[in-house]
């Protein structure tokens, strides 16, 4: 095994990450984070709003004991029902896939001849390294259902409808998804989303289908349209002037203005879509990069270990923006947020968490993972006799790696694992590592031994030494099929849009905002954000459990919170945008090399940050995505242009819908600054103790109420309860966000008493519309595999409980819907923190 295995598994990591098909990114929370802050996810200093998906489940597959258990956990004792004849209908939470017939039949599918792509989708040599997992699921939803035409694409991005038309269409959609005969005081999810499943099915290329998937798909179609357009280069483009919205929208000119950067982004997309050429080139580009990295021994029995240098290889991989064995990056120090320093942490694994390797119940996922690697090796033409034995060694090592990694619970308080040192000292602490070779490759020969380093994995590094001495290594990769239950790959255009948005998000965002984004959205959101900030200040003033000193610091923190709405200004400046990608070489014919060029660019850009001061005002995500963020070590909230669309926002919506939509999102992100992790950071983003002990004790007591509340919720279809401890931060933010936004809306109503806050043909008050729109954001469907996976690893509660949990804690909701005391949606005991 020896060095043979070491180089094999490292090359496997590069292949499974760099291969065009393996770079498919599931629409997940970290999508399109830019290089400035992408590692903040790893170190848990950035939160994302978008959910771990929504789960529907059935009652008729449960025995009576399980039904009673769920009813009790969810609704309380049966005598608490508001209307006993109208008990909660669990069928409205249906998972469309029957759990019993799931046959996790894992097999390698014969790949078509390289010169004979399939009719429905070109299949490339690179595609051949993809393991196809057959998951036979009996589904009630496999027949075609009339997916409703979303309001977003027609009336938002293309902006053609009047206020009257917008409100009429939104009314139709909201009524269509509602189950109006359900009792909102018994089960608001059934009331708000009960008919959603009648209009949607889960597409075969998805593991979930919900409101977010719909609006993301709408946005992707717009981005695809933008990338596919063949607009001519404007003569005005020769001058590197800043382009104002008035210049674009009032001139009548094509807003798809072409710059050096936008030429590159379109060529990158073109190279991704050129499946015929990718097919023709086959494995050539992949094998070329492997040769440059001294080869992949598992492909050839002739590989020799002489001259192999582990840390040289790890450093060279880091120049391709890859982390294997160790995670290394340059980012703000969590205790000195204005200073960029080197960070070292434990790596990630080939499966989502360490528990997948350590829990015997997950053996089917490990088996599928093994087949993925074996299939990849064989399709690349290995001449080894016993490939499976070598892959067994890889998985054995990764299991050992999982054993020495700290769990998420052990890492929840970041101050417990943080160790600040420097390059000189880290060499003394961990002398078995060739740090000099590693950092010289990454940072250059001029790197000083006094360069500060933050280490988050001292125990991991100490124990890893023994594994390395035993000469094992393993790979880091993305592996989704078995875990999430997808039946097929997405359309090529959708994959390519995702790749472009991930790798060149600012350039694509420039095209998007120039053509589609209405500055009114930005102005409205800024005003709403200020209203939410004022709401939080009022809540602080009324707070009775914080001491005065802590309260004053909290007020300073929210006043110093940096706000980012829509997009960064530089995307409207041709010179700035071009300079951002000046060293990226894009060839419209060579997709694989284009990806490597961008990865090298990201690694170089990260290196340059080490000698600069942290700029808290920088954007760290593409404008053209559907998500929202809070950065703890920047004290910054960010709302990209892509989320400012229905159902979250429309300039023609009643403010009740906007406050119930994007307003709650704003409040959610604000509250993250004061949740169980956010409260550890001060107004400047430094990890600092600014709470008095008495206030900390009060915080823990109130947070425990939320932990206990959500821990009682259970998904009986998979017989797994929520982890209230792991999800507490998001649950705290959900509860605080709703309260702040409703309060801000009431202030707006008071200041604008004559505004029309109704929707046609809906017999609901403005306050009821607020809560209904909040809830309908979470309508959706999900596959069982995805539900199981999310409950294991997600920091978000399932959508149904993001509705039930928050609204059952809200006095404002109970009042709006006139819910009697002790109803399921209006329990006597409520958990309130902010």
C-alpha positions, 0 to 999 in steps of 0.5 A: 500500500505505502505511498502507492495509496497516498498518491492514489487517494490524493489524485482521487480527490482532485479527479472527483472534484475537478471532473466536469460532471462531478463538479455538479453542485447541489443547490445548497446553502453555500452556493456561489460564495465568492472567494473572499469569504467562502471559508467562513462557512467552514469555520462557522462564522457565516450563516445562510438563510435558505432552508434544509428542505421541506418534508411531507409525510403520510399518516396511513403508513404509520401504526397507531402508536406512531400516529399518537406519538406524532400527534402528542409531540406536535400538537400536545395532548388531544384535549388541546385541540381547538376543534376536535372534529378537525384534527390535524390531517397528517396526509397533508404532509405527504412524502410522495415517495413510498418508504417501503419499496425503496430499493437502494440498488447500487450498480455501475451502468454501462456507459455508451460508446464515446462516439455515440452520445445518448439522444436525450443528453450528450454523455462525455468521457468525463461523464463516464467517471460518474457512477449512476445509482439506481434508486427504485422508488415507488412514487404516487407523484410519478404521473404528470401533474400541472405544475403551476406557472410561477408568478416570478418569471413573468411579472418580476424579472421581465417586469411587464405587469401592472400593480393590479395584475401583479396582485391578482396573480399573487392572490390566485397563487396563494389561494391555490396552495392553501387548504382553506378548510383546514383550521389555521389554529390547529395546523397552519402548515396544512392551512397555508400549504395543504394544496401545494402538492397538488400542483407540483411533483419532485423532478427526477433530477432533484431531491427536493422541490419547494418554493426556493427551487422554483424561484431558483429555477426561474432565476437560472432560466433568466441567467441562461437566457443572458449567457446564451444571448449573442448581443453585440459589443457596445461602442460605449464599452470602449470608455471605462466609465461607470454605468448608471441605471439611468444610462441603461434603462433610459437609453434604450440600449441593450443592457447586456453590455459586454466587457472583458469580464463578461466576454470571459463569463460567456466563453466559460459558459460556451465551453461548458455547453460544448459537450461535443468537444468535451466528448471528443477530448475524453479523458485527455485533460484529466490525465494531463493534470494527473501526470503533472501531479506525478500520476495516479498510481491506482491507474498503473502498476508501473507507478514508483514511489521514489521521490514522492513528497506528500507535502509538496503535493498537498501544496500544489493541490492548494494552488488549485484551490483544493484541500486534502488532509488539511484545510488551509485558507487566508481569512480574517482572524476571529479575534482581530477581525481587521487582520487577514491571517493563515487558517488551518483546520481539519478537512472535510470527508467524502460523505457529509459528516463523520457519522456516515463512516462511524455509524454501522447503520450507514453502511449502504452509503459507504458501499455506494461511496466505494462503488463510486471510486471503483467505477471512476478508477475503472472507467479511467482504464486502470490496469491493476488487478485488485482495484477494489482492495486499494479502494478498501484501503482508501475508505479504511483510512477515511474511516480512521480520519473520521474517528480523529475529527472533532464532531460538530458538537465539540466545535459549536463554540468556536472559542474552544477550538481556536489557537492563535500562533505563527509559522515558527511556532506551528513548526515546533508544535507539529514538527512531523509536518513539512510546513516549510515545503507546504507554505513555501509552495502556497505563500511564496519564498518570502513568507515570514516565520512571524506570519500569524496562524489560527489553528482550529484542530490541534488534536486532529493534527496530533492524531493525524501524524500517526495515520500519516506515519501508517501511510494512509490517506483519503479523498475529499469529494462531493457525492450526492446520488445515494444521499439525496435520492436523485434519479437523474442529472439536471439538464446541461444548461442548468449545470453550466449556469451553476458552474458559471455562477459559482466560479465567475459569479460577479461577472454573471451578476453584472450581466444580470443586474444590468438587464433585470434588477430594478433599483426600486427593489434596493431602495425598498429593501434598505428602508425595510432593513432600517425599519427592522433595525429600529424594531430590534432596538425597541425590543432591546429597550423593552428587554428585561433579562439583559443587564444594562451594560450588555444591552448597550453593547448590543445596541452598538452592535446592531448600529454598527452592522454592515448592510449589503443589498442587491449587488456591489457597486463595482459590477457596474464599473467596467474597469473594476470588473475587468480587473477582478478577472484579469488573470483568468484565462478562458478558452471557449473550447476548453471547459476543463482547463477553464475551471483549473484557470479559475481555481488557480485565480482563486488561490492567487487572490487568496494569497494576496489578501495576506498582506492587506487589511480586512475590508468589512464592506466587501461583498462575498457572494454573487448577486444572482443567487437566492439566499441571504447571509450574516457574517459573524466576523464582519458583523455584516448582513447581505441580501443578493439581488436574486432573493428580491423576488416573489414570494419574498418581495415585489414592488407592487405587493402589499407591504404585508407580503413584503414584510412577511417575506423579505422582512422576516429574512432581514430580521432573521439575519439581524438576529443571527448577530445575537444567537448562541454563536453570534453573541460571541462576536462584538460589533466589529466581528471580533470573538470577544466576551461582552456579556455579563455572566447574569445575562449569559445565564438568562440567555441559556435559560431562554435558549434551552426553552427553544431547544426543548421545544424543537427537540419534541418535533418528529418526522414519523415517516423516517422516525427521527426527531429534530436535533433542537441543540444543533438547530437552535441558532436558526430557530432563534433567528427564525423566531426573532425575525418574525417578531421584528418584521411584524413589529416593523410592519405595524409601524409602517401601517401606523404611518401609512393608514390609507394604503391598500393592504389587501389582495383581490378575492381573499377574505383575509386581513392584512395581518393574516396575509403577513403570516400566510406569506411567511408560511407559504415560503416553506411549502414543498416536497422532499425525497426520503433520502434527502430528509434523512440526510438533512436531519443528520447534518442540517442546522435548519429545521424542516420547513414545516417546523419553521412554520409551526415552531415560530408561529406557535411562539407568536402572540401576534399570530394568535391574535391575527387568527383569533386562536383560542388559548391552548390550541396547538398553534397557541400553546400556553407555554411560549419560547421567546428570546428576542 
